């Protein structure tokens, strides 16, 4: 099972197109209300905004932290496993995200306080593989003779959950903005692989493999399980799917928090946030698969190689006989992957900013860090555009863009962190897309010309007080 799972993981890594989403291009686009999703301190330009129902925000992404398809296949169509391992970090991940926000809105309560709400459906998956374990299959076991191999098992964590986010932001002395989201979560379906130790010894004389592993896989979904007389699992099948009971499942509760700040300064405005500090407690339709794993592989003899098909069948039977899973029911807890942003912007003119920020996400086993440089231009009536360059996931070829049209009564926005992805899909490790529509009330300009005060924080309307906003827009 370990052999098959690791090989399948390698093939999945090798053949899957490596998309990614980091929300880097959104971080400084404060004229887009959805920038509050990644920094809860950000306030809106207008007194009230409402995301267009069912079109507020759609967010798509996949990413590879180690390599693109072309890095390991080199255009030949054949996977080079030694090259694959050579490109890997100690741990590498293939991730996907789909975030759909059908409902969102926000309003300024007074000059300083901002409230907002968002309902988001989130599907997130991470496949993770150890370089040391992959190297065993790519380069043989001789490298581990004498020292053995100790690492954690590969795995897959995949969750579909619903998020209700309640946000609050306020202005402190010195125009410093601080904000937070309190998020109520409800898990709908989940697959969680616990990271347990894999201990492999290589005999110095025979090179036989003696592997010990205690895997545990938790599932939150109605499934059917069959077992033999000894209680070992012989088959797993999905249960009947009923859309309405599935979508109205509130039996797997969770809680999470986001924190953020924006500190205007001369000449740099600093921003930062920490997101997804939380967990989900899975209680309904849960299954647990465990194994006290011990597998011995004695290798092939010259006689075995005369009939390789029979040898492979024998090896498969040996694995099945030695690696047996037991099934039980039991709740489990899964934690979200926390993310942190920190950076600053410098205002060359009230309408032209330069920015840089660092993004860190805590994956299972290690953090993944990226750097983004931004150039942001803002029109006086609410539109803005940004060009970004990111170094992330070991890739230096990530040119992104973001823009929003409108801002007085209606807004369309779209952004991506890697514009090259559609043109060179076999070479990229990162790509993403986010877009949506918003409606605004109370910020229709009545004056033909808008004068921007020197203390406005570089032309960023979200740093103004409500009285100042109304005065500049000609609203009493």
N, C-alpha and C positions, 0 to 999 in steps of 0.2 A: 504494500500500500504506500509506504514511504517512497519507494522508487517510482511508482506510477504517479503519485501526487507531485513529486518534484519535477519529473519529466514533463508532466502536463503544465505545470507552472512555467517552466522554461519556454515551452512552445507558445503558451499564452502570451508571455512577455515578448517573444520574438516576432510573432505574426500579427499582434494587435497594433493598430495605428496609435501612436502616442500623442494623444491630445492632452491639454492641461488647462486649468483655470486657476488663476491666483488672485483675481480681483485687483491686481496692481494698478490698472489704469483707472479704477474707480476711486482710489483712496483720496486723491486731492480734488476730485470733481464735485465740490460741495454745492454747486448749483443743481445737482441731481439729488433729489431727496433720498434715493436709495443708497447714497454714500453713507447715510446714517446706519445702514446695516453693518458696515465694517468699522464705523467709529460712532458710537452712540452719543457723543458730545455734539455732533454736527447739527445745526439748526437750519431751517428752511428760509429762503428769501422772502416768502409771502406769508401772510397770516394763516392761510389754510391750504393744504394740498390733499388731493385724493388720487390714488392710483386708479386708472381706468379699470373698472371691475373686470377681472379675469385676464387683464392685459397689463397689470402693474409691473411685473418683472418675470422674465424667464431667463434662467441661468444654466448653461450647459458646459460641461468640461470633463476631460480625461487627462491624465498625465503619466509620464514615465520619469522616474528620478534618475535613471542610469544611462539610457541610450535610446537611439531611434532604431527603426528597422534597418536602415541602411548601414548603421554602425556595425551590425553583426552579420548581415547578409551580403553587404557590399555589392548590391545590384545583381547577385547571382541567383537569387531565389532559393538558395540552400543555406540553412542556418549553420553558422560556424560556432559551435559550442565553446571552444577555447576562447574565441574572440568575445563571445557573450560574457564569459566570466571575467575576462580581462577588462571589460568596460564597467563592471559592477563596483559599487561601494560595498561596505561591510554588510549593509542591508539595502535592498532596493524594493521599490513599490510601484505598482500600477494602480492608479486611482481614477475613480469617476465620480462626478457629482451631477445631479439634476435637481435644481431648486426652482419651484414654481410658486409664485406669490399671487394668488387670485385677489386678495384684499389687502390694501394698505392705506393709511391716512395719517396726517399729523396736523397739529395746529399750535400757534403761539398763544399761550394762556394770557401772558402779559408781556411787558418789555423784555423779560429775562427768561421766562420759563416756557419750555417746549415739551409737548406730549405727542407720542406717536404710537401706532399699532401696526403690526403686520402678521398675517396668517400665511405660513409657508409650508408647502409639502416638500420634504427633503428625502432624496434617495442618494446614499453615499456608500461607496465600496472601496476597499483597499486589499489588494493581493500583495503579500510580502514574502520575500525569499532571501535566505542567507547566502552570501557569496561563498562561504566555506563549504556549505552543503552542496551547492551547485558545482563547486570545483571538484568534489569527490567524483561526480558523474562525468564531468568534462575532461578531467586530467588524471583520473585513476586514484587508487588508494595508496600508492607508494609514498606519496608526499606526507602521509599521516602515520607511517610506520614508526612505532616507538612512542610517539607523543599522543596519538589518538586524535579524536575530533570531538569537541564539545561546543554546541551551539544551540539555538532555539529552533523549534520546528517552523517550517513555512506555514502559511495560513491565509485565510480569506475572511475578512470582516465586512459584512454587507447589511445595511439597515435602511428601512423605509419608515420614516416617522414624521409626525405632524408637529409644527411649532407655532405657538401663539406668543408673540413677542410684545411686551408692554414697555415702552421707552419713555425716559424722562431726561431732559437736559436743562441746565440752568447756568446763568452767568454769575461769576463771582467777581471779586475785586480785580481790577486790572484787566477787565474784559475776558478773563479766563473762563472757558466753557468746560464743564464736566458733565458727563452723562452716563447712563446705565440702561441696560435692558434686563428685565426679569422675564424669563422664557419658560412657559409651561409646555412640556413635551408629552406626546403620546405615541408609543411605538406601535407600528402596524405589522411589520414583519422584520425578522432579523436572523442573521447567521453570524456566529461569533466563535472564532478559533482561539482558544487560550494558548498563550505562548509558554510552552513547557520545554524543558531541556531535552536535547537529543545527545546521547553519549555513545560514541562509536569507537571501538577498539580494533586495531589492525594487527593481526598476529605477525611477528617479525619473521617467522620461518615460512609459514604457508600463505600469508597475506589474506587469510580468511577474515571476514567482517563479522563482528559481534556488536549488534546495535541494540540499545535500550532507549525506549521512548514511551512516555505516558501521555498520549494525545487526549484532548478533550474538545469536542465540538458541541456548541449549544445552538439550538434552532428554536425560533419562535414563529411557528406557522403550523396549521393543522396538517399532520402527516400520518401515514400508516406505516407501522414497523412490524415485520415478521421475524421470528427468532426460531432457532432449533431447540432441541430438547435440553441442551446445556445452557440456553439463554443467550447464545451468540446471535448477533444480528445477521439475517440472511437476505433481507430486502427492505427497501424504503421507497414509499410512494407518496406523492402529494395528495392531500385530501381534496374534497370537492370545494370549488371556489364559489363563494356567494358575494357579489360585489357590494351589496348594501351592508350586510353584517361586517364585512372586512373594512369598509371605509368608515363605519361608525364604531370601530373598536377603540374604546377609551380605557382599556384594562391594563395597559402597560405604561404607567406614568413616569415622568421624568422632570427634571428641573435643570435650568442652566442660566448663566449670567454673562453679560458683556459689560466691560468698563472702558471708558475713553475720556480723552481730554483734548482741547485745542487751546494753546497759549500764545496769543499774539505778542510779538516782541519786535524790537528794532535791531537789526533788519530782518530777522528770521521768525516766522511763525511756526511753532512746534506742534506736532500732533502725534497721538499715540493711542493704541487700544489693545485690549486683551479680550478675545472672543471665545465662546463655546466652552466655558468652564462649567461642566455639568455631566449628567448621567441619565440613563434610562433603566428602570427596573422592570424586567420582562417577567410577567406573571402568567399570561394566558397562552395556552396551546404550546407549552415549552417542552422540548425534548433534549436530553443530554446523552451523548455518545462518548464512551470512555474505553480505554484499553490499557492494560498493563503490558506494554509492548516489549517484546524480546524477539529479535530476528537474527538468525545466523545464516550467513551466506558463505559457502565453501568454494565457490568459483567453479569454473567449467574445466573439464578434462578433455584431452584430445578425442576421447570416444564421444563425448557430448557434442563436439563440433562436427562430427560426421552427420549428425541429424539435428540441425539447429532448431527446427520447428518443434520437435519433441522435447528438446532441452528447454525452450521457452515455456512450453506448456507445463513441464515439470516444475520450473522455477515459479510460475504463477500459482500452481497448486501449493507449493511450499510456503509462499508468502501468505496465501489465504489461510493455510492451516496454522501458521505461527502468529498471525496478526488477526485477532478476533475482537470485535467491538461488542460492548454491552450497552443496553439502552435503559434509561430511567427518565422519570419526569422530575423537573426541579427548576425553580426560578434562577435567573442569573442577572447580573448587572453589567452593562456596557457603558464605557465612558466616551464622551465626545473627544475629538482631536482638537486641543486648544490651539489657537493661532494668536500671534502678536504682530502688531504693526508699530513702527516708530520712524518718524522722519520730520522734515521741515521744508518750508517754501520761502523763497526770497523774491520780493517784489521789485522788478526792474522799473515797472510803471504800474499804475493802478490796474491796468488791464493785462499785464504780461508777467507771469510768474515762472520761476524755475524751482523744481523740487527734487528731493531724493528721499527714499524711504527703504527700510529693511523690513522684510516679512519673514516670520518664522512659524512653522507649523510642527507640532510634536506628533510625529508618526510613531507607531509601535516600534520601539527599539532605538530611535534616534531622531533628532530634530532635522528639518529640511529648511535651509535658509536661502533667501533670494534678495537681490538688490535691484531697485528700479529708479531710473532717472526720468524726470517729467519736465515738459515745457507746456504751459497752459496759457491760452489766450482767451479773454472774456470780452464779449460784446456788452454794450451798455444796457441792452434791453433784455438780458437774461440768457442768451445763448453762450456757449463756450465750446472750446475744442482743445484736446490734449494729444500730444505725441509722447510716447514712452519708449524707453529702451531698458530691457530687463536681463539680468544674469540670474538664471534659475535652473535647477535640476541639472547642473553641469553643462548647460547650453548657453552660448553667447549670442545666438541668432534669434533674438526675440524683440521685434519692433512692433509696438502696439499703438492703438489710437482709440480715442473716445470723443464723442461729441453729443451735444444736446441742442435741439432746435426749439426755440420758443422759451417760455418762462414767465410770461405775463398772465396767460390764461390756459395755455395748453403746451405740453412738452413731449417730444419724442426723443429718446436717447438710445444709443447703441455703442458698445465698446468691445474691444478684443485685445488680448495681450500679445498675440502673435499673428500679424497680418500675412506672414509667409506660409502659414499652414495649408491653406487651400491649394497653393501652387506647388509646394514640395512636401507632400504628406509623408513620403518615405524618409525624409530627413529630419523632421521636427520632433521635438520631445514635448512641446507645449503648444497649445492652442485653446481658445475659448471664445465664448460669445455670451453677451448679456444685453437684453434690450427690453423696452417697455414704454408705457405712456402714462403721463400724469396730467391732472387738471389742477388749476390754481384759482384761488379767490382772494381779492383784496390787494393785489399788487399791480393792477393796470396803471400804466404810466399816464399821467395827465399833462405832463410837461413835455415840450418838444426836445429839450436838452436836459440831460441828467448830469449834475455836478457831483463829483465824488470827493468827499472831504479827505484831507491828508491822514486823518486818524482812523480811516475805515478798514484798516487791516489789509491794505493792498487791493482794495476794490472788491473784497469778498463780502457780499451782502449779508451772509449769515452771521457776520460779526457785529452788525448794526443793532441798535436798540429798536424796538417797535416804533417809537415816536420818530426816530430818525428815518426809518424806512418809509413811514407814511408821509413825512415831509418831503423826502426826495421823490416820491411817486405822486405827489400832489393829492394825497388822500387825507381827508379830515378825520 
